[in-house]
Amino acid sequence: MLKNVQEELNRFAKYVISQSRANLTRGKKNASKELWESLDSEIKVSKNSFQLSFLMEDYGVFQDKGVSGTEKKYNTPFKYTNKKPPASAFSQWVIRKGLKGTRDKKGKFVSRKSLQFAIANTVFRKGIKPSLFFTKPFEKAFKNLDKDLIEAYKLDVEQLIKTTVNNK
């Protein structure tokens, strides 16, 4: 029934997703493309309301809002306290980035596993800097959403009145 309102919500969601994807790419936060590909939206229409949800991989919120480390703090609700990220979480990332085991100062070879462990320790201490890849486009588009929705609702009501008058 409220076709224009639904179209406006779709337009809003598409803008937020496309800008978020662009931000991921520009910010070089797109190593696996997993987060990029997971960005989506869902609109549920019921008799008296619309519900717009944004979907992404679980870790996307940590990339967006950041995570404070034990040494470096960010303005974020998330923080590492006593549990480190698992070293295995960096396995594919290390491969995609082309990082290889090297020799340490004593000439001893550092394996990929040791490299993953070192990265996990660094993330635990320094955290994850907020990228706001999703927050910025969402907030920018949200500023105009109320005006756009009111205009779309007005068009839907006009169409409803025309349909009602023509059916009499």
Summary of the structure (lengths in Angstrom):
residues: 168
radius of gyration: 22.9
end to end distance: 18.8
largest distance: 91.0
contacts: 442
relative contact order: 0.19
helix: 55%
strand: 11%
